[in-house]
Amino acid sequence: MPNPKHKISKARRDKRRANVKLSRPNLSICPQCMEPKLPHYVCLSCGTYKGKEMITIKEV
């Protein structure tokens, strides 16, 4: 196994890790109920996908 020949400084290590971060999910608007939803997913508030009802949502 290859091993490092020199110590990697904390600054160099942290520069490499600076690009690894969480990003907010992109949301789209449901055309039926105007609630935000994930694109290409069934809307969890009204249960439709591409204008068709996929799941039934029980209203409490």
VMD Tcl script that draws the C-alpha trace (Angstrom):
set ca {
  {0.00 0.00 0.00}
  {1.35 3.44 -0.83}
  {1.90 5.69 2.14}
  {2.34 9.47 2.20}
  {5.97 10.58 2.25}
  {5.23 13.94 3.85}
  {2.73 15.25 6.36}
  {-0.33 16.88 4.81}
  {-0.89 20.21 6.56}
  {-4.21 21.03 8.16}
  {-4.71 23.93 5.74}
  {-4.25 21.70 2.68}
  {-6.54 19.05 4.15}
  {-9.22 21.62 5.00}
  {-9.03 23.21 1.52}
  {-9.86 19.83 0.04}
  {-12.77 19.34 2.42}
  {-14.19 22.83 1.86}
  {-16.16 21.67 -1.20}
  {-17.91 18.83 0.62}
  {-21.09 20.41 1.97}
  {-24.81 19.85 2.12}
  {-26.99 21.77 -0.27}
  {-30.64 22.62 0.05}
  {-32.91 20.42 -2.08}
  {-34.37 22.00 -5.21}
  {-38.11 22.34 -4.80}
  {-40.77 22.77 -7.45}
  {-44.38 23.88 -7.05}
  {-47.18 21.33 -7.31}
  {-49.59 22.50 -10.04}
  {-52.60 21.04 -8.18}
  {-52.21 22.42 -4.65}
  {-49.36 24.96 -5.10}
  {-47.33 23.39 -2.28}
  {-43.55 22.93 -2.63}
  {-42.48 19.38 -3.50}
  {-39.43 17.52 -4.72}
  {-39.25 17.32 -8.53}
  {-40.17 13.93 -10.06}
  {-41.87 12.83 -6.81}
  {-45.51 12.43 -5.82}
  {-46.80 15.49 -3.99}
  {-47.19 14.55 -0.33}
  {-49.92 17.10 0.36}
  {-52.36 16.20 -2.44}
  {-51.02 12.84 -3.72}
  {-50.80 13.72 -7.43}
  {-48.03 13.23 -9.97}
  {-48.21 14.75 -13.48}
  {-51.87 15.63 -12.93}
  {-52.95 12.10 -11.94}
  {-53.82 10.94 -8.43}
  {-51.27 8.35 -7.37}
  {-51.94 8.03 -3.66}
  {-54.93 8.90 -1.52}
  {-54.30 11.33 1.30}
  {-56.47 11.02 4.40}
  {-57.46 14.39 5.78}
  {-57.49 14.54 9.55}
}
mol new
graphics top color blue
foreach p $ca { graphics top sphere $p radius 0.5 }
foreach p [lrange $ca 0 end-1] q [lrange $ca 1 end] { graphics top cylinder $p $q radius 0.2 }
display resetview
